[in-house]
Amino acid sequence: MATNKESVERSELHRKIWAIADDVRGAVDGWDFKQYILGILFYRFISENMVAHFNHAEHEAGDLDFDYAAISDEEAERDFRPSTVEEKGFFILPSQLFQNVVKTARNSNDLNTRLANIFNAIEGSAIGYKSENDIKGLFDDVDTTSNRLGATVEEKNRRLADILCGIADINFGKFEDNDIDAFGDAYEYLISNYASNAGKSGGEFFTPQSVSRLLARLVMVGKDKINKVYDPTCGSGSLLLQMKKQFEERILEDGFYGQEINMTNFNLARMNMFLHNINYNQFDIRRGDTLLSPMHNNDKPFDAIVSNPPYSIKWVGDDNPTLINDERFAPAGKLAPKSKADFAFIMHSLHYLSNKGRAAIVCFPGIFYRSGAEKTIRQYLIDNNFVEAVIALPDNLFFGTSIATCILVLAKNKQDNKTLFIDATKEFKKETNNNVLSPDNIAQIVDIFEKSTDIDYLSAYVDNQVIAQEHDYNLSVSTYVEKEDTREKIDIKVLNQQIAETVKNIDRLRLEIDKIVAELGE
């Protein structure tokens, strides 16, 4: 459960963000406003991170009065730029730091163009270095010259100053010392408040932190180390970041990999990596269509894959006759339907999974019982013993939709020719408008997964032959896990005895009434 410190930090964060929203309400669409908040929040973080980096090094060397934010740009260029981009991936001059810009934000007549130049300079600092592709375009969604901020330069500057000063007023302390995931929490809060626009591209839903935690826990069961972690539809990177939290006591040999088709989410994912002190040489986030242009062919296989692909979106499917020969899709003998790409993402993940790895994928329940090509692919997965578990989750976990979801767990090194089904639909707590998975709920689900046994009304460990022969490859959890009958149980013998007693009493009363009526007649 959340600690008191967490609750205080989260409430402070939400209050401040909503106060900033009030200042610019009516001027910037809520969804666009989210980009400015997150972009400038990121700008503040990397500024503070760079100052702390330089100050720590100089203080260690004996210069206790050194403050990078107070030196001249010329001194910074001469003494600090050359080695910094190689190490950090980018460079920020003292005059460009968030803390120095915010000091004069209210009185600046050219704040919007100044910020645009600073963001261009930060991205430009990486050109020609290994980090160039990791930095390029990070601030594309924070267009400080856009008319969305106001019709005049004066309006733009005023609203930008409101956002800058509002973010400066949020007391984060040190980002790394926060009990909450400040950036992820800000993102989740903004999406929950603009839920009508969430996933507006169709089929995409932000993965709440509690669901991300569950997936991360599941793929790490029984593992002390993995080579690397991959999310083929990484969105803003929330699943990868939850994986990072698994490695305080475990070994991650080679970093974080992801692909994302949406430009805004692609930028947010890279920001999120930096924000969580994952250096540019520890992650590889690429932009593109995972199904048609996979970017990590040379990086596979992966020991851990976590994913929340878009639900039942359209794709080219068998309109492209070459796809059935693609090494990812060919083994199943059928392509996912053109109107429902779910199994295309699943087959992609399976192909990228190592022989000792595990994948946990959020899925729409319909894929587990529909016929046609989807049944053919399910048959391939079961006959080859790749399905480790199917977990039914509570509904209403995701912002912007009450859709029920499941988790499909894949593995290539299973010991038994069986599949585990878990009914976790009751594992949630109610919080505002959505259900959430509490730490206790997550622990319960992971414990059932680890035990892999039959538990009344919770789990069924089913032989794959039974799935194939008796249930025609249906993988719906409700097919195998009986729902508990919570209705009041009635003992028929006791009920009959009560009825007999009632009839006796009625007969006795009738006799007494007849006697009274006869006496009145006399």
Contacts in CASP RR format, 6 or more apart in sequence:
PFRMAT RR
TARGET T0000
AUTHOR 0000-0000-0000
METHOD contacts of the structure
MODEL  1
MATNKESVERSELHRKIWAIADDVRGAVDGWDFKQYILGILFYRFISENM
VAHFNHAEHEAGDLDFDYAAISDEEAERDFRPSTVEEKGFFILPSQLFQN
VVKTARNSNDLNTRLANIFNAIEGSAIGYKSENDIKGLFDDVDTTSNRLG
ATVEEKNRRLADILCGIADINFGKFEDNDIDAFGDAYEYLISNYASNAGK
SGGEFFTPQSVSRLLARLVMVGKDKINKVYDPTCGSGSLLLQMKKQFEER
ILEDGFYGQEINMTNFNLARMNMFLHNINYNQFDIRRGDTLLSPMHNNDK
PFDAIVSNPPYSIKWVGDDNPTLINDERFAPAGKLAPKSKADFAFIMHSL
HYLSNKGRAAIVCFPGIFYRSGAEKTIRQYLIDNNFVEAVIALPDNLFFG
TSIATCILVLAKNKQDNKTLFIDATKEFKKETNNNVLSPDNIAQIVDIFE
KSTDIDYLSAYVDNQVIAQEHDYNLSVSTYVEKEDTREKIDIKVLNQQIA
ETVKNIDRLRLEIDKIVAELGE
1 438 0 8 1.000
1 439 0 8 1.000
1 440 0 8 1.000
2 10 0 8 1.000
3 179 0 8 1.000
5 179 0 8 1.000
6 179 0 8 1.000
6 180 0 8 1.000
9 178 0 8 1.000
9 179 0 8 1.000
9 180 0 8 1.000
9 182 0 8 1.000
10 180 0 8 1.000
10 185 0 8 1.000
12 170 0 8 1.000
12 171 0 8 1.000
13 170 0 8 1.000
13 180 0 8 1.000
13 182 0 8 1.000
13 185 0 8 1.000
13 186 0 8 1.000
13 189 0 8 1.000
14 189 0 8 1.000
16 166 0 8 1.000
16 167 0 8 1.000
16 169 0 8 1.000
16 170 0 8 1.000
17 37 0 8 1.000
17 170 0 8 1.000
17 186 0 8 1.000
17 189 0 8 1.000
17 190 0 8 1.000
18 193 0 8 1.000
19 166 0 8 1.000
20 37 0 8 1.000
20 162 0 8 1.000
20 163 0 8 1.000
20 166 0 8 1.000
20 167 0 8 1.000
21 30 0 8 1.000
21 33 0 8 1.000
21 193 0 8 1.000
23 159 0 8 1.000
23 162 0 8 1.000
23 163 0 8 1.000
23 166 0 8 1.000
24 33 0 8 1.000
24 159 0 8 1.000
24 162 0 8 1.000
24 163 0 8 1.000
27 148 0 8 1.000
27 149 0 8 1.000
27 150 0 8 1.000
27 155 0 8 1.000
27 159 0 8 1.000
28 36 0 8 1.000
28 148 0 8 1.000
28 149 0 8 1.000
28 159 0 8 1.000
29 148 0 8 1.000
30 194 0 8 1.000
30 197 0 8 1.000
31 194 0 8 1.000
31 197 0 8 1.000
31 200 0 8 1.000
32 148 0 8 1.000
33 190 0 8 1.000
34 187 0 8 1.000
34 190 0 8 1.000
34 191 0 8 1.000
34 194 0 8 1.000
35 141 0 8 1.000
35 142 0 8 1.000
35 264 0 8 1.000
36 142 0 8 1.000
36 149 0 8 1.000
36 160 0 8 1.000
36 163 0 8 1.000
37 163 0 8 1.000
37 167 0 8 1.000
37 186 0 8 1.000
37 190 0 8 1.000
38 183 0 8 1.000
38 186 0 8 1.000
38 187 0 8 1.000
38 190 0 8 1.000
38 268 0 8 1.000
38 271 0 8 1.000
39 139 0 8 1.000
39 141 0 8 1.000
39 142 0 8 1.000
39 271 0 8 1.000
40 98 0 8 1.000
40 142 0 8 1.000
40 163 0 8 1.000
40 164 0 8 1.000
40 167 0 8 1.000
41 167 0 8 1.000
41 183 0 8 1.000
41 186 0 8 1.000
42 138 0 8 1.000
42 183 0 8 1.000
42 271 0 8 1.000
42 274 0 8 1.000
42 275 0 8 1.000
43 98 0 8 1.000
43 118 0 8 1.000
43 119 0 8 1.000
43 139 0 8 1.000
43 142 0 8 1.000
44 98 0 8 1.000
44 167 0 8 1.000
44 168 0 8 1.000
45 175 0 8 1.000
45 183 0 8 1.000
45 274 0 8 1.000
45 275 0 8 1.000
46 90 0 8 1.000
46 92 0 8 1.000
46 122 0 8 1.000
46 274 0 8 1.000
46 275 0 8 1.000
47 92 0 8 1.000
47 96 0 8 1.000
47 97 0 8 1.000
47 98 0 8 1.000
47 99 0 8 1.000
48 98 0 8 1.000
48 99 0 8 1.000
48 175 0 8 1.000
49 175 0 8 1.000
49 274 0 8 1.000
49 277 0 8 1.000
50 68 0 8 1.000
50 84 0 8 1.000
50 88 0 8 1.000
50 91 0 8 1.000
50 92 0 8 1.000
50 97 0 8 1.000
51 67 0 8 1.000
51 68 0 8 1.000
51 69 0 8 1.000
51 97 0 8 1.000
51 99 0 8 1.000
52 174 0 8 1.000
53 88 0 8 1.000
54 66 0 8 1.000
54 68 0 8 1.000
54 80 0 8 1.000
55 66 0 8 1.000
55 67 0 8 1.000
55 68 0 8 1.000
58 66 0 8 1.000
58 68 0 8 1.000
59 66 0 8 1.000
68 76 0 8 1.000
68 80 0 8 1.000
68 94 0 8 1.000
69 94 0 8 1.000
69 97 0 8 1.000
69 99 0 8 1.000
69 100 0 8 1.000
70 94 0 8 1.000
71 94 0 8 1.000
72 94 0 8 1.000
73 93 0 8 1.000
73 94 0 8 1.000
73 95 0 8 1.000
76 93 0 8 1.000
76 94 0 8 1.000
77 93 0 8 1.000
80 91 0 8 1.000
81 91 0 8 1.000
81 125 0 8 1.000
84 91 0 8 1.000
85 91 0 8 1.000
85 125 0 8 1.000
85 126 0 8 1.000
85 129 0 8 1.000
85 131 0 8 1.000
86 129 0 8 1.000
86 130 0 8 1.000
88 279 0 8 1.000
88 280 0 8 1.000
89 125 0 8 1.000
89 126 0 8 1.000
89 129 0 8 1.000
89 130 0 8 1.000
89 131 0 8 1.000
89 134 0 8 1.000
89 135 0 8 1.000
89 279 0 8 1.000
89 280 0 8 1.000
90 122 0 8 1.000
90 123 0 8 1.000
90 125 0 8 1.000
90 126 0 8 1.000
90 131 0 8 1.000
90 135 0 8 1.000
91 122 0 8 1.000
91 125 0 8 1.000
92 118 0 8 1.000
92 121 0 8 1.000
92 122 0 8 1.000
92 125 0 8 1.000
93 121 0 8 1.000
94 100 0 8 1.000
96 118 0 8 1.000
96 121 0 8 1.000
96 122 0 8 1.000
98 164 0 8 1.000
98 168 0 8 1.000
99 168 0 8 1.000
101 111 0 8 1.000
101 114 0 8 1.000
101 115 0 8 1.000
101 118 0 8 1.000
101 164 0 8 1.000
102 164 0 8 1.000
102 165 0 8 1.000
102 168 0 8 1.000
105 111 0 8 1.000
105 160 0 8 1.000
105 161 0 8 1.000
105 164 0 8 1.000
105 165 0 8 1.000
106 161 0 8 1.000
106 165 0 8 1.000
108 114 0 8 1.000
108 157 0 8 1.000
108 161 0 8 1.000
109 153 0 8 1.000
109 157 0 8 1.000
110 153 0 8 1.000
110 157 0 8 1.000
111 144 0 8 1.000
111 156 0 8 1.000
111 157 0 8 1.000
111 160 0 8 1.000
111 161 0 8 1.000
112 144 0 8 1.000
112 145 0 8 1.000
112 149 0 8 1.000
112 153 0 8 1.000
112 156 0 8 1.000
112 157 0 8 1.000
112 160 0 8 1.000
113 144 0 8 1.000
113 145 0 8 1.000
115 142 0 8 1.000
115 144 0 8 1.000
115 160 0 8 1.000
116 143 0 8 1.000
116 144 0 8 1.000
116 145 0 8 1.000
119 138 0 8 1.000
119 139 0 8 1.000
119 142 0 8 1.000
119 144 0 8 1.000
120 139 0 8 1.000
122 135 0 8 1.000
122 138 0 8 1.000
122 139 0 8 1.000
123 135 0 8 1.000
123 136 0 8 1.000
123 137 0 8 1.000
123 138 0 8 1.000
123 139 0 8 1.000
124 135 0 8 1.000
125 135 0 8 1.000
126 132 0 8 1.000
126 134 0 8 1.000
126 135 0 8 1.000
126 136 0 8 1.000
130 280 0 8 1.000
130 281 0 8 1.000
131 280 0 8 1.000
131 281 0 8 1.000
134 270 0 8 1.000
134 280 0 8 1.000
134 283 0 8 1.000
134 285 0 8 1.000
135 270 0 8 1.000
135 280 0 8 1.000
137 267 0 8 1.000
138 267 0 8 1.000
138 270 0 8 1.000
138 271 0 8 1.000
139 267 0 8 1.000
140 263 0 8 1.000
140 267 0 8 1.000
141 263 0 8 1.000
141 264 0 8 1.000
141 267 0 8 1.000
144 156 0 8 1.000
144 160 0 8 1.000
145 156 0 8 1.000
146 156 0 8 1.000
149 155 0 8 1.000
149 156 0 8 1.000
149 159 0 8 1.000
149 160 0 8 1.000
150 156 0 8 1.000
150 159 0 8 1.000
172 178 0 8 1.000
172 182 0 8 1.000
175 182 0 8 1.000
175 275 0 8 1.000
176 277 0 8 1.000
181 209 0 8 1.000
181 241 0 8 1.000
181 276 0 8 1.000
183 271 0 8 1.000
183 272 0 8 1.000
183 275 0 8 1.000
183 276 0 8 1.000
184 209 0 8 1.000
184 236 0 8 1.000
184 238 0 8 1.000
184 241 0 8 1.000
184 272 0 8 1.000
185 209 0 8 1.000
187 206 0 8 1.000
187 236 0 8 1.000
187 238 0 8 1.000
187 268 0 8 1.000
188 206 0 8 1.000
188 208 0 8 1.000
188 209 0 8 1.000
188 399 0 8 1.000
191 198 0 8 1.000
191 206 0 8 1.000
191 399 0 8 1.000
192 399 0 8 1.000
192 432 0 8 1.000
192 433 0 8 1.000
192 434 0 8 1.000
195 399 0 8 1.000
195 400 0 8 1.000
196 400 0 8 1.000
198 205 0 8 1.000
198 206 0 8 1.000
198 399 0 8 1.000
198 400 0 8 1.000
199 205 0 8 1.000
199 206 0 8 1.000
199 400 0 8 1.000
201 262 0 8 1.000
201 310 0 8 1.000
202 310 0 8 1.000
202 313 0 8 1.000
203 310 0 8 1.000
203 311 0 8 1.000
203 312 0 8 1.000
203 313 0 8 1.000
204 235 0 8 1.000
204 262 0 8 1.000
204 310 0 8 1.000
205 308 0 8 1.000
205 311 0 8 1.000
205 398 0 8 1.000
205 399 0 8 1.000
205 400 0 8 1.000
205 401 0 8 1.000
205 403 0 8 1.000
206 236 0 8 1.000
206 238 0 8 1.000
206 398 0 8 1.000
206 399 0 8 1.000
207 238 0 8 1.000
207 239 0 8 1.000
207 308 0 8 1.000
207 362 0 8 1.000
207 398 0 8 1.000
208 397 0 8 1.000
208 398 0 8 1.000
208 399 0 8 1.000
208 434 0 8 1.000
208 436 0 8 1.000
209 238 0 8 1.000
209 242 0 8 1.000
210 397 0 8 1.000
210 436 0 8 1.000
210 437 0 8 1.000
210 438 0 8 1.000
210 441 0 8 1.000
210 442 0 8 1.000
211 308 0 8 1.000
211 362 0 8 1.000
211 393 0 8 1.000
211 397 0 8 1.000
211 398 0 8 1.000
211 437 0 8 1.000
212 238 0 8 1.000
212 239 0 8 1.000
212 241 0 8 1.000
212 242 0 8 1.000
212 306 0 8 1.000
213 242 0 8 1.000
213 245 0 8 1.000
213 437 0 8 1.000
213 442 0 8 1.000
214 360 0 8 1.000
214 407 0 8 1.000
214 437 0 8 1.000
214 442 0 8 1.000
214 445 0 8 1.000
214 446 0 8 1.000
215 239 0 8 1.000
215 242 0 8 1.000
215 306 0 8 1.000
215 308 0 8 1.000
215 360 0 8 1.000
215 362 0 8 1.000
215 407 0 8 1.000
216 239 0 8 1.000
216 242 0 8 1.000
216 243 0 8 1.000
216 245 0 8 1.000
216 246 0 8 1.000
216 306 0 8 1.000
217 246 0 8 1.000
217 442 0 8 1.000
217 446 0 8 1.000
218 358 0 8 1.000
218 360 0 8 1.000
218 407 0 8 1.000
218 409 0 8 1.000
218 445 0 8 1.000
218 446 0 8 1.000
218 449 0 8 1.000
219 229 0 8 1.000
219 243 0 8 1.000
219 304 0 8 1.000
219 305 0 8 1.000
219 306 0 8 1.000
219 357 0 8 1.000
219 358 0 8 1.000
219 359 0 8 1.000
219 360 0 8 1.000
219 409 0 8 1.000
220 226 0 8 1.000
220 243 0 8 1.000
220 246 0 8 1.000
220 250 0 8 1.000
220 304 0 8 1.000
221 358 0 8 1.000
221 446 0 8 1.000
221 449 0 8 1.000
221 450 0 8 1.000
222 450 0 8 1.000
223 250 0 8 1.000
223 303 0 8 1.000
223 304 0 8 1.000
223 357 0 8 1.000
223 358 0 8 1.000
224 250 0 8 1.000
224 251 0 8 1.000
225 250 0 8 1.000
225 251 0 8 1.000
225 252 0 8 1.000
225 253 0 8 1.000
226 250 0 8 1.000
226 251 0 8 1.000
226 252 0 8 1.000
226 253 0 8 1.000
226 302 0 8 1.000
226 303 0 8 1.000
226 304 0 8 1.000
226 357 0 8 1.000
227 253 0 8 1.000
227 254 0 8 1.000
227 302 0 8 1.000
227 303 0 8 1.000
227 354 0 8 1.000
228 252 0 8 1.000
228 253 0 8 1.000
228 254 0 8 1.000
228 255 0 8 1.000
228 256 0 8 1.000
228 257 0 8 1.000
228 299 0 8 1.000
228 302 0 8 1.000
228 303 0 8 1.000
228 304 0 8 1.000
229 240 0 8 1.000
229 243 0 8 1.000
229 252 0 8 1.000
229 255 0 8 1.000
229 256 0 8 1.000
229 257 0 8 1.000
229 302 0 8 1.000
229 303 0 8 1.000
229 304 0 8 1.000
229 305 0 8 1.000
229 306 0 8 1.000
230 257 0 8 1.000
230 258 0 8 1.000
230 296 0 8 1.000
230 299 0 8 1.000
230 300 0 8 1.000
230 302 0 8 1.000
230 304 0 8 1.000
230 305 0 8 1.000
230 306 0 8 1.000
230 352 0 8 1.000
231 237 0 8 1.000
231 239 0 8 1.000
231 240 0 8 1.000
231 257 0 8 1.000
231 258 0 8 1.000
231 259 0 8 1.000
231 305 0 8 1.000
231 306 0 8 1.000
231 307 0 8 1.000
232 258 0 8 1.000
232 259 0 8 1.000
232 290 0 8 1.000
232 294 0 8 1.000
232 305 0 8 1.000
232 307 0 8 1.000
232 309 0 8 1.000
232 345 0 8 1.000
232 348 0 8 1.000
232 349 0 8 1.000
232 352 0 8 1.000
233 259 0 8 1.000
233 260 0 8 1.000
233 261 0 8 1.000
233 290 0 8 1.000
233 307 0 8 1.000
233 308 0 8 1.000
233 309 0 8 1.000
233 310 0 8 1.000
233 345 0 8 1.000
234 240 0 8 1.000
234 258 0 8 1.000
234 259 0 8 1.000
234 260 0 8 1.000
234 265 0 8 1.000
234 269 0 8 1.000
234 285 0 8 1.000
235 260 0 8 1.000
235 262 0 8 1.000
235 265 0 8 1.000
235 266 0 8 1.000
235 268 0 8 1.000
235 269 0 8 1.000
236 265 0 8 1.000
236 268 0 8 1.000
236 269 0 8 1.000
236 272 0 8 1.000
237 258 0 8 1.000
237 265 0 8 1.000
237 268 0 8 1.000
237 269 0 8 1.000
237 272 0 8 1.000
237 273 0 8 1.000
237 285 0 8 1.000
238 272 0 8 1.000
239 306 0 8 1.000
239 307 0 8 1.000
239 308 0 8 1.000
240 256 0 8 1.000
240 258 0 8 1.000
240 269 0 8 1.000
240 272 0 8 1.000
240 273 0 8 1.000
240 283 0 8 1.000
240 306 0 8 1.000
241 272 0 8 1.000
241 273 0 8 1.000
241 276 0 8 1.000
242 306 0 8 1.000
243 252 0 8 1.000
243 256 0 8 1.000
243 304 0 8 1.000
243 306 0 8 1.000
244 252 0 8 1.000
244 256 0 8 1.000
244 276 0 8 1.000
244 278 0 8 1.000
255 278 0 8 1.000
255 282 0 8 1.000
255 283 0 8 1.000
256 273 0 8 1.000
256 278 0 8 1.000
256 282 0 8 1.000
256 283 0 8 1.000
256 284 0 8 1.000
256 285 0 8 1.000
257 283 0 8 1.000
257 284 0 8 1.000
257 285 0 8 1.000
257 296 0 8 1.000
257 299 0 8 1.000
257 302 0 8 1.000
258 269 0 8 1.000
258 284 0 8 1.000
258 285 0 8 1.000
258 286 0 8 1.000
258 296 0 8 1.000
259 285 0 8 1.000
259 286 0 8 1.000
259 287 0 8 1.000
259 288 0 8 1.000
259 290 0 8 1.000
259 294 0 8 1.000
259 295 0 8 1.000
259 296 0 8 1.000
260 266 0 8 1.000
260 269 0 8 1.000
260 285 0 8 1.000
260 286 0 8 1.000
260 287 0 8 1.000
260 288 0 8 1.000
261 287 0 8 1.000
261 288 0 8 1.000
261 289 0 8 1.000
261 290 0 8 1.000
263 287 0 8 1.000
266 285 0 8 1.000
266 287 0 8 1.000
269 285 0 8 1.000
270 283 0 8 1.000
270 285 0 8 1.000
273 280 0 8 1.000
273 282 0 8 1.000
273 283 0 8 1.000
273 285 0 8 1.000
274 280 0 8 1.000
284 296 0 8 1.000
284 299 0 8 1.000
286 295 0 8 1.000
286 296 0 8 1.000
287 295 0 8 1.000
288 295 0 8 1.000
290 345 0 8 1.000
290 348 0 8 1.000
291 315 0 8 1.000
291 341 0 8 1.000
291 344 0 8 1.000
291 345 0 8 1.000
291 348 0 8 1.000
292 315 0 8 1.000
292 316 0 8 1.000
294 328 0 8 1.000
294 348 0 8 1.000
296 352 0 8 1.000
300 351 0 8 1.000
300 352 0 8 1.000
300 354 0 8 1.000
301 352 0 8 1.000
301 353 0 8 1.000
301 354 0 8 1.000
301 355 0 8 1.000
301 357 0 8 1.000
302 352 0 8 1.000
302 353 0 8 1.000
302 354 0 8 1.000
302 357 0 8 1.000
303 354 0 8 1.000
303 356 0 8 1.000
303 357 0 8 1.000
303 358 0 8 1.000
304 357 0 8 1.000
304 358 0 8 1.000
304 359 0 8 1.000
305 349 0 8 1.000
305 352 0 8 1.000
305 353 0 8 1.000
305 357 0 8 1.000
305 358 0 8 1.000
305 359 0 8 1.000
305 360 0 8 1.000
305 361 0 8 1.000
305 410 0 8 1.000
306 359 0 8 1.000
306 360 0 8 1.000
306 361 0 8 1.000
307 345 0 8 1.000
307 349 0 8 1.000
307 359 0 8 1.000
307 360 0 8 1.000
307 361 0 8 1.000
307 362 0 8 1.000
308 361 0 8 1.000
308 362 0 8 1.000
309 341 0 8 1.000
309 342 0 8 1.000
309 345 0 8 1.000
309 346 0 8 1.000
309 361 0 8 1.000
309 362 0 8 1.000
310 341 0 8 1.000
311 342 0 8 1.000
311 363 0 8 1.000
311 364 0 8 1.000
311 403 0 8 1.000
312 339 0 8 1.000
312 340 0 8 1.000
312 341 0 8 1.000
312 342 0 8 1.000
312 364 0 8 1.000
312 367 0 8 1.000
313 340 0 8 1.000
313 341 0 8 1.000
314 338 0 8 1.000
314 339 0 8 1.000
314 340 0 8 1.000
314 341 0 8 1.000
315 336 0 8 1.000
315 338 0 8 1.000
315 341 0 8 1.000
315 344 0 8 1.000
316 323 0 8 1.000
316 338 0 8 1.000
317 323 0 8 1.000
317 335 0 8 1.000
317 336 0 8 1.000
317 337 0 8 1.000
317 338 0 8 1.000
317 341 0 8 1.000
317 344 0 8 1.000
318 324 0 8 1.000
318 335 0 8 1.000
318 338 0 8 1.000
319 338 0 8 1.000
323 329 0 8 1.000
323 335 0 8 1.000
324 330 0 8 1.000
324 333 0 8 1.000
324 334 0 8 1.000
324 335 0 8 1.000
327 351 0 8 1.000
328 347 0 8 1.000
328 348 0 8 1.000
328 350 0 8 1.000
328 351 0 8 1.000
329 335 0 8 1.000
329 336 0 8 1.000
329 344 0 8 1.000
329 347 0 8 1.000
331 347 0 8 1.000
331 380 0 8 1.000
332 343 0 8 1.000
332 347 0 8 1.000
332 376 0 8 1.000
332 377 0 8 1.000
332 380 0 8 1.000
332 381 0 8 1.000
333 376 0 8 1.000
333 380 0 8 1.000
334 372 0 8 1.000
334 373 0 8 1.000
334 376 0 8 1.000
334 377 0 8 1.000
335 344 0 8 1.000
335 373 0 8 1.000
336 342 0 8 1.000
336 343 0 8 1.000
336 344 0 8 1.000
336 347 0 8 1.000
336 373 0 8 1.000
336 374 0 8 1.000
336 377 0 8 1.000
337 372 0 8 1.000
337 373 0 8 1.000
337 374 0 8 1.000
340 367 0 8 1.000
340 370 0 8 1.000
340 374 0 8 1.000
342 363 0 8 1.000
342 364 0 8 1.000
342 367 0 8 1.000
342 374 0 8 1.000
343 367 0 8 1.000
343 373 0 8 1.000
343 374 0 8 1.000
343 377 0 8 1.000
345 361 0 8 1.000
346 361 0 8 1.000
346 363 0 8 1.000
346 377 0 8 1.000
346 381 0 8 1.000
346 408 0 8 1.000
346 410 0 8 1.000
347 377 0 8 1.000
349 359 0 8 1.000
349 361 0 8 1.000
349 410 0 8 1.000
350 359 0 8 1.000
350 381 0 8 1.000
350 386 0 8 1.000
350 410 0 8 1.000
353 359 0 8 1.000
353 410 0 8 1.000
353 411 0 8 1.000
353 412 0 8 1.000
354 412 0 8 1.000
355 412 0 8 1.000
355 413 0 8 1.000
356 412 0 8 1.000
356 413 0 8 1.000
357 411 0 8 1.000
357 412 0 8 1.000
357 413 0 8 1.000
358 388 0 8 1.000
358 409 0 8 1.000
358 410 0 8 1.000
358 411 0 8 1.000
359 408 0 8 1.000
359 409 0 8 1.000
359 410 0 8 1.000
359 411 0 8 1.000
360 407 0 8 1.000
360 408 0 8 1.000
360 409 0 8 1.000
361 407 0 8 1.000
361 408 0 8 1.000
361 409 0 8 1.000
361 410 0 8 1.000
362 405 0 8 1.000
362 406 0 8 1.000
362 407 0 8 1.000
363 405 0 8 1.000
363 406 0 8 1.000
363 407 0 8 1.000
363 408 0 8 1.000
364 403 0 8 1.000
364 405 0 8 1.000
364 406 0 8 1.000
365 392 0 8 1.000
365 404 0 8 1.000
365 405 0 8 1.000
365 406 0 8 1.000
365 476 0 8 1.000
366 476 0 8 1.000
367 374 0 8 1.000
368 378 0 8 1.000
368 390 0 8 1.000
368 406 0 8 1.000
368 474 0 8 1.000
368 475 0 8 1.000
368 476 0 8 1.000
368 477 0 8 1.000
369 474 0 8 1.000
369 475 0 8 1.000
369 476 0 8 1.000
369 479 0 8 1.000
375 472 0 8 1.000
375 473 0 8 1.000
378 473 0 8 1.000
378 475 0 8 1.000
379 468 0 8 1.000
379 473 0 8 1.000
381 387 0 8 1.000
381 410 0 8 1.000
382 419 0 8 1.000
382 464 0 8 1.000
382 467 0 8 1.000
382 468 0 8 1.000
382 473 0 8 1.000
382 475 0 8 1.000
383 464 0 8 1.000
383 468 0 8 1.000
385 414 0 8 1.000
385 417 0 8 1.000
385 464 0 8 1.000
386 410 0 8 1.000
386 411 0 8 1.000
386 412 0 8 1.000
386 414 0 8 1.000
387 408 0 8 1.000
387 409 0 8 1.000
387 410 0 8 1.000
387 419 0 8 1.000
387 475 0 8 1.000
388 409 0 8 1.000
388 410 0 8 1.000
388 411 0 8 1.000
388 414 0 8 1.000
388 419 0 8 1.000
388 420 0 8 1.000
389 407 0 8 1.000
389 408 0 8 1.000
389 409 0 8 1.000
389 419 0 8 1.000
389 420 0 8 1.000
389 421 0 8 1.000
389 422 0 8 1.000
389 449 0 8 1.000
389 452 0 8 1.000
390 406 0 8 1.000
390 407 0 8 1.000
390 408 0 8 1.000
390 409 0 8 1.000
390 419 0 8 1.000
390 420 0 8 1.000
390 421 0 8 1.000
390 422 0 8 1.000
390 475 0 8 1.000
390 476 0 8 1.000
390 477 0 8 1.000
391 406 0 8 1.000
391 407 0 8 1.000
391 409 0 8 1.000
391 421 0 8 1.000
391 422 0 8 1.000
391 424 0 8 1.000
391 445 0 8 1.000
391 449 0 8 1.000
391 477 0 8 1.000
392 404 0 8 1.000
392 406 0 8 1.000
392 421 0 8 1.000
392 422 0 8 1.000
392 423 0 8 1.000
392 424 0 8 1.000
392 425 0 8 1.000
392 477 0 8 1.000
392 478 0 8 1.000
392 481 0 8 1.000
393 404 0 8 1.000
393 405 0 8 1.000
393 406 0 8 1.000
393 407 0 8 1.000
393 424 0 8 1.000
393 425 0 8 1.000
393 427 0 8 1.000
393 437 0 8 1.000
394 404 0 8 1.000
394 424 0 8 1.000
394 425 0 8 1.000
394 426 0 8 1.000
394 427 0 8 1.000
394 428 0 8 1.000
394 435 0 8 1.000
394 437 0 8 1.000
395 402 0 8 1.000
395 403 0 8 1.000
395 404 0 8 1.000
395 405 0 8 1.000
395 425 0 8 1.000
395 435 0 8 1.000
396 402 0 8 1.000
396 434 0 8 1.000
396 435 0 8 1.000
397 405 0 8 1.000
397 428 0 8 1.000
397 434 0 8 1.000
397 435 0 8 1.000
397 436 0 8 1.000
397 437 0 8 1.000
398 405 0 8 1.000
398 434 0 8 1.000
399 434 0 8 1.000
404 425 0 8 1.000
406 477 0 8 1.000
409 449 0 8 1.000
416 452 0 8 1.000
417 463 0 8 1.000
417 464 0 8 1.000
417 465 0 8 1.000
418 452 0 8 1.000
418 461 0 8 1.000
418 462 0 8 1.000
418 463 0 8 1.000
418 464 0 8 1.000
419 461 0 8 1.000
419 462 0 8 1.000
419 464 0 8 1.000
419 467 0 8 1.000
419 475 0 8 1.000
420 449 0 8 1.000
420 452 0 8 1.000
420 459 0 8 1.000
420 460 0 8 1.000
420 461 0 8 1.000
420 462 0 8 1.000
421 459 0 8 1.000
421 460 0 8 1.000
421 461 0 8 1.000
421 462 0 8 1.000
421 475 0 8 1.000
421 477 0 8 1.000
421 479 0 8 1.000
421 480 0 8 1.000
421 481 0 8 1.000
422 445 0 8 1.000
422 448 0 8 1.000
422 449 0 8 1.000
422 458 0 8 1.000
422 459 0 8 1.000
422 477 0 8 1.000
422 481 0 8 1.000
423 457 0 8 1.000
423 458 0 8 1.000
423 459 0 8 1.000
423 477 0 8 1.000
423 478 0 8 1.000
423 481 0 8 1.000
423 483 0 8 1.000
424 441 0 8 1.000
424 444 0 8 1.000
424 445 0 8 1.000
424 448 0 8 1.000
424 458 0 8 1.000
427 437 0 8 1.000
427 441 0 8 1.000
427 444 0 8 1.000
427 445 0 8 1.000
428 435 0 8 1.000
428 436 0 8 1.000
428 437 0 8 1.000
428 438 0 8 1.000
428 441 0 8 1.000
429 435 0 8 1.000
429 436 0 8 1.000
429 438 0 8 1.000
429 441 0 8 1.000
437 445 0 8 1.000
448 455 0 8 1.000
448 458 0 8 1.000
448 459 0 8 1.000
451 459 0 8 1.000
452 459 0 8 1.000
452 461 0 8 1.000
453 459 0 8 1.000
453 461 0 8 1.000
454 460 0 8 1.000
454 461 0 8 1.000
456 482 0 8 1.000
456 484 0 8 1.000
457 481 0 8 1.000
457 482 0 8 1.000
457 483 0 8 1.000
457 484 0 8 1.000
458 481 0 8 1.000
459 481 0 8 1.000
460 480 0 8 1.000
460 481 0 8 1.000
462 480 0 8 1.000
467 473 0 8 1.000
467 474 0 8 1.000
467 475 0 8 1.000
471 479 0 8 1.000
471 480 0 8 1.000
END
